[in-house]
Amino acid sequence: MTSSRVTLTVRNHDRDLGGMRYVYPVLSRRAGGVSVGINLNPNNACNWHCVYCQVPNLVRGAAPEIDLALLESELDGFLHALVHGDYLQRHAPEGAREIRDIALSGNGEPTSAAAFPEVVERIHRLRLRYGLAERVPLRLITNGSLLGRQRVRGGIRRMGEVGGEVWFKVDGGRSEDVLRINGVRRTPERMARDLARCAELCATWVQTCMFRWDGESPSAEALTAYLDVLERANAAGRLRGVLLYGVARTSMQPEAPRVSPLPAAELEAIAGAIRKKGLTVTVSP
C-alpha cells in the first residue's frame, strides 16, 4: 500500500504508487477526486500507440492473463482502507478526499484482457460489499477498438446494467490524424459506428486529447472531420458528452518532443464548436 509520505497529485499517475499489481490510486482531473485505478495491462502492452501516452516502455500487444483472485484481493483491501481507514486523509489533498470512481484503465487497452467481463462482475460485487454501488460508478477508459468482440460488448453491456460509464477515446476524425496520434488505421466510418454501438450498451462519454504537434494547433480541416465523427455517432442522441483535455504530463513515447499543450483559450474554442453540435463538454487544460 502507498507510503504515508506520498501525496497524490494530478501530475503523477504512477501505477506503482500503491505497491500492488492491478490496483493503483489516482488523483484524477476529469473525475474530480480520487480514482481507484484497475490496471489490466501490467505488461505495458497496448494495441494502440498514442503519442501523448505516459506509459514507459510501451509495447504493442494485449493484456496478459489476469489473476482474478489477486485482483479481487487487492481491490478488497484498498477499498477497505478507503472506506473504513484514513487513507484519504493521509494521501489526498484537502478538497479531493472523496472516491470518485473505480476505473478500468492502466497501461494499455483494458478490453484486450480475456477476463474483462469477469473483472467487471468482481468489481461490481465489491462495490456492493462496501456500499459504493449507488455513488461510485465503474468506469471503463477505452480506445473502443475491440467493440467487434462479443465478450467485450458483453462486459460493456453489464457495465450499463450496473450503472457504469464508458470513456471512449476519439482524438481525431480523419484516418491520417488517427494514424499519427494513435498509431492505428481506422476510418471515420468505423469510429462513428463503434462509438454509437458503445453508447447503445452503456452510458458513454467521448474522451478527447487535443494538443500542438510540432508547435502547430489542430487544423480547421482536422477539427471539422472530428466534429463530423461526433455528429454521426450521436445521430440517436445517446452520447453523454465530451471530456476534452490537454496534455498535463510529459509523454513517455519517442514522439514526446513533438507534443506540446494547447493554450486554454484554444481548448475552450474547440469546446464551443462541440457544444454547437448539441453535446455537453467539460474542459481540463
Secondary structure as a PSIPRED ss2 file (coil, helix, strand):
# PSIPRED VFORMAT (PSIPRED V4.0)

   1 M C   1.000  0.000  0.000
   2 T C   1.000  0.000  0.000
   3 S C   1.000  0.000  0.000
   4 S C   1.000  0.000  0.000
   5 R C   1.000  0.000  0.000
   6 V C   1.000  0.000  0.000
   7 T C   1.000  0.000  0.000
   8 L C   1.000  0.000  0.000
   9 T C   1.000  0.000  0.000
  10 V C   1.000  0.000  0.000
  11 R C   1.000  0.000  0.000
  12 N C   1.000  0.000  0.000
  13 H C   1.000  0.000  0.000
  14 D C   1.000  0.000  0.000
  15 R C   1.000  0.000  0.000
  16 D C   1.000  0.000  0.000
  17 L C   1.000  0.000  0.000
  18 G C   1.000  0.000  0.000
  19 G C   1.000  0.000  0.000
  20 M C   1.000  0.000  0.000
  21 R C   1.000  0.000  0.000
  22 Y C   1.000  0.000  0.000
  23 V E   0.000  0.000  1.000
  24 Y E   0.000  0.000  1.000
  25 P E   0.000  0.000  1.000
  26 V E   0.000  0.000  1.000
  27 L E   0.000  0.000  1.000
  28 S E   0.000  0.000  1.000
  29 R C   1.000  0.000  0.000
  30 R C   1.000  0.000  0.000
  31 A C   1.000  0.000  0.000
  32 G C   1.000  0.000  0.000
  33 G E   0.000  0.000  1.000
  34 V E   0.000  0.000  1.000
  35 S E   0.000  0.000  1.000
  36 V E   0.000  0.000  1.000
  37 G E   0.000  0.000  1.000
  38 I E   0.000  0.000  1.000
  39 N E   0.000  0.000  1.000
  40 L C   1.000  0.000  0.000
  41 N C   1.000  0.000  0.000
  42 P C   1.000  0.000  0.000
  43 N C   1.000  0.000  0.000
  44 N C   1.000  0.000  0.000
  45 A E   0.000  0.000  1.000
  46 C E   0.000  0.000  1.000
  47 N C   1.000  0.000  0.000
  48 W C   1.000  0.000  0.000
  49 H C   1.000  0.000  0.000
  50 C C   1.000  0.000  0.000
  51 V C   1.000  0.000  0.000
  52 Y C   1.000  0.000  0.000
  53 C C   1.000  0.000  0.000
  54 Q C   1.000  0.000  0.000
  55 V C   1.000  0.000  0.000
  56 P C   1.000  0.000  0.000
  57 N C   1.000  0.000  0.000
  58 L C   1.000  0.000  0.000
  59 V E   0.000  0.000  1.000
  60 R E   0.000  0.000  1.000
  61 G C   1.000  0.000  0.000
  62 A C   1.000  0.000  0.000
  63 A C   1.000  0.000  0.000
  64 P C   1.000  0.000  0.000
  65 E C   1.000  0.000  0.000
  66 I C   1.000  0.000  0.000
  67 D C   1.000  0.000  0.000
  68 L H   0.000  1.000  0.000
  69 A H   0.000  1.000  0.000
  70 L H   0.000  1.000  0.000
  71 L H   0.000  1.000  0.000
  72 E H   0.000  1.000  0.000
  73 S H   0.000  1.000  0.000
  74 E H   0.000  1.000  0.000
  75 L H   0.000  1.000  0.000
  76 D H   0.000  1.000  0.000
  77 G H   0.000  1.000  0.000
  78 F H   0.000  1.000  0.000
  79 L H   0.000  1.000  0.000
  80 H H   0.000  1.000  0.000
  81 A H   0.000  1.000  0.000
  82 L H   0.000  1.000  0.000
  83 V H   0.000  1.000  0.000
  84 H H   0.000  1.000  0.000
  85 G C   1.000  0.000  0.000
  86 D C   1.000  0.000  0.000
  87 Y H   0.000  1.000  0.000
  88 L H   0.000  1.000  0.000
  89 Q H   0.000  1.000  0.000
  90 R H   0.000  1.000  0.000
  91 H H   0.000  1.000  0.000
  92 A C   1.000  0.000  0.000
  93 P C   1.000  0.000  0.000
  94 E C   1.000  0.000  0.000
  95 G C   1.000  0.000  0.000
  96 A C   1.000  0.000  0.000
  97 R C   1.000  0.000  0.000
  98 E C   1.000  0.000  0.000
  99 I E   0.000  0.000  1.000
 100 R E   0.000  0.000  1.000
 101 D E   0.000  0.000  1.000
 102 I E   0.000  0.000  1.000
 103 A E   0.000  0.000  1.000
 104 L E   0.000  0.000  1.000
 105 S E   0.000  0.000  1.000
 106 G C   1.000  0.000  0.000
 107 N C   1.000  0.000  0.000
 108 G C   1.000  0.000  0.000
 109 E C   1.000  0.000  0.000
 110 P H   0.000  1.000  0.000
 111 T H   0.000  1.000  0.000
 112 S H   0.000  1.000  0.000
 113 A C   1.000  0.000  0.000
 114 A C   1.000  0.000  0.000
 115 A C   1.000  0.000  0.000
 116 F H   0.000  1.000  0.000
 117 P H   0.000  1.000  0.000
 118 E H   0.000  1.000  0.000
 119 V H   0.000  1.000  0.000
 120 V H   0.000  1.000  0.000
 121 E H   0.000  1.000  0.000
 122 R H   0.000  1.000  0.000
 123 I H   0.000  1.000  0.000
 124 H H   0.000  1.000  0.000
 125 R H   0.000  1.000  0.000
 126 L H   0.000  1.000  0.000
 127 R H   0.000  1.000  0.000
 128 L H   0.000  1.000  0.000
 129 R H   0.000  1.000  0.000
 130 Y C   1.000  0.000  0.000
 131 G C   1.000  0.000  0.000
 132 L C   1.000  0.000  0.000
 133 A C   1.000  0.000  0.000
 134 E C   1.000  0.000  0.000
 135 R C   1.000  0.000  0.000
 136 V C   1.000  0.000  0.000
 137 P C   1.000  0.000  0.000
 138 L E   0.000  0.000  1.000
 139 R E   0.000  0.000  1.000
 140 L E   0.000  0.000  1.000
 141 I E   0.000  0.000  1.000
 142 T E   0.000  0.000  1.000
 143 N C   1.000  0.000  0.000
 144 G C   1.000  0.000  0.000
 145 S C   1.000  0.000  0.000
 146 L C   1.000  0.000  0.000
 147 L C   1.000  0.000  0.000
 148 G C   1.000  0.000  0.000
 149 R C   1.000  0.000  0.000
 150 Q H   0.000  1.000  0.000
 151 R H   0.000  1.000  0.000
 152 V H   0.000  1.000  0.000
 153 R H   0.000  1.000  0.000
 154 G H   0.000  1.000  0.000
 155 G H   0.000  1.000  0.000
 156 I H   0.000  1.000  0.000
 157 R H   0.000  1.000  0.000
 158 R H   0.000  1.000  0.000
 159 M H   0.000  1.000  0.000
 160 G H   0.000  1.000  0.000
 161 E H   0.000  1.000  0.000
 162 V C   1.000  0.000  0.000
 163 G C   1.000  0.000  0.000
 164 G C   1.000  0.000  0.000
 165 E E   0.000  0.000  1.000
 166 V E   0.000  0.000  1.000
 167 W E   0.000  0.000  1.000
 168 F E   0.000  0.000  1.000
 169 K E   0.000  0.000  1.000
 170 V C   1.000  0.000  0.000
 171 D C   1.000  0.000  0.000
 172 G C   1.000  0.000  0.000
 173 G C   1.000  0.000  0.000
 174 R C   1.000  0.000  0.000
 175 S H   0.000  1.000  0.000
 176 E H   0.000  1.000  0.000
 177 D H   0.000  1.000  0.000
 178 V H   0.000  1.000  0.000
 179 L H   0.000  1.000  0.000
 180 R H   0.000  1.000  0.000
 181 I H   0.000  1.000  0.000
 182 N H   0.000  1.000  0.000
 183 G C   1.000  0.000  0.000
 184 V C   1.000  0.000  0.000
 185 R C   1.000  0.000  0.000
 186 R C   1.000  0.000  0.000
 187 T C   1.000  0.000  0.000
 188 P H   0.000  1.000  0.000
 189 E H   0.000  1.000  0.000
 190 R H   0.000  1.000  0.000
 191 M H   0.000  1.000  0.000
 192 A H   0.000  1.000  0.000
 193 R H   0.000  1.000  0.000
 194 D H   0.000  1.000  0.000
 195 L H   0.000  1.000  0.000
 196 A H   0.000  1.000  0.000
 197 R H   0.000  1.000  0.000
 198 C H   0.000  1.000  0.000
 199 A H   0.000  1.000  0.000
 200 E H   0.000  1.000  0.000
 201 L H   0.000  1.000  0.000
 202 C C   1.000  0.000  0.000
 203 A E   0.000  0.000  1.000
 204 T E   0.000  0.000  1.000
 205 W E   0.000  0.000  1.000
 206 V E   0.000  0.000  1.000
 207 Q E   0.000  0.000  1.000
 208 T E   0.000  0.000  1.000
 209 C E   0.000  0.000  1.000
 210 M C   1.000  0.000  0.000
 211 F C   1.000  0.000  0.000
 212 R E   0.000  0.000  1.000
 213 W E   0.000  0.000  1.000
 214 D C   1.000  0.000  0.000
 215 G C   1.000  0.000  0.000
 216 E E   0.000  0.000  1.000
 217 S C   1.000  0.000  0.000
 218 P C   1.000  0.000  0.000
 219 S C   1.000  0.000  0.000
 220 A H   0.000  1.000  0.000
 221 E H   0.000  1.000  0.000
 222 A H   0.000  1.000  0.000
 223 L H   0.000  1.000  0.000
 224 T H   0.000  1.000  0.000
 225 A H   0.000  1.000  0.000
 226 Y H   0.000  1.000  0.000
 227 L H   0.000  1.000  0.000
 228 D H   0.000  1.000  0.000
 229 V H   0.000  1.000  0.000
 230 L H   0.000  1.000  0.000
 231 E H   0.000  1.000  0.000
 232 R H   0.000  1.000  0.000
 233 A H   0.000  1.000  0.000
 234 N C   1.000  0.000  0.000
 235 A C   1.000  0.000  0.000
 236 A C   1.000  0.000  0.000
 237 G C   1.000  0.000  0.000
 238 R C   1.000  0.000  0.000
 239 L C   1.000  0.000  0.000
 240 R C   1.000  0.000  0.000
 241 G E   0.000  0.000  1.000
 242 V E   0.000  0.000  1.000
 243 L E   0.000  0.000  1.000
 244 L E   0.000  0.000  1.000
 245 Y E   0.000  0.000  1.000
 246 G C   1.000  0.000  0.000
 247 V C   1.000  0.000  0.000
 248 A C   1.000  0.000  0.000
 249 R C   1.000  0.000  0.000
 250 T C   1.000  0.000  0.000
 251 S C   1.000  0.000  0.000
 252 M C   1.000  0.000  0.000
 253 Q C   1.000  0.000  0.000
 254 P C   1.000  0.000  0.000
 255 E C   1.000  0.000  0.000
 256 A H   0.000  1.000  0.000
 257 P H   0.000  1.000  0.000
 258 R H   0.000  1.000  0.000
 259 V E   0.000  0.000  1.000
 260 S E   0.000  0.000  1.000
 261 P C   1.000  0.000  0.000
 262 L C   1.000  0.000  0.000
 263 P C   1.000  0.000  0.000
 264 A H   0.000  1.000  0.000
 265 A H   0.000  1.000  0.000
 266 E H   0.000  1.000  0.000
 267 L H   0.000  1.000  0.000
 268 E H   0.000  1.000  0.000
 269 A H   0.000  1.000  0.000
 270 I H   0.000  1.000  0.000
 271 A H   0.000  1.000  0.000
 272 G H   0.000  1.000  0.000
 273 A H   0.000  1.000  0.000
 274 I H   0.000  1.000  0.000
 275 R H   0.000  1.000  0.000
 276 K C   1.000  0.000  0.000
 277 K C   1.000  0.000  0.000
 278 G C   1.000  0.000  0.000
 279 L C   1.000  0.000  0.000
 280 T C   1.000  0.000  0.000
 281 V E   0.000  0.000  1.000
 282 T E   0.000  0.000  1.000
 283 V E   0.000  0.000  1.000
 284 S E   0.000  0.000  1.000
 285 P C   1.000  0.000  0.000
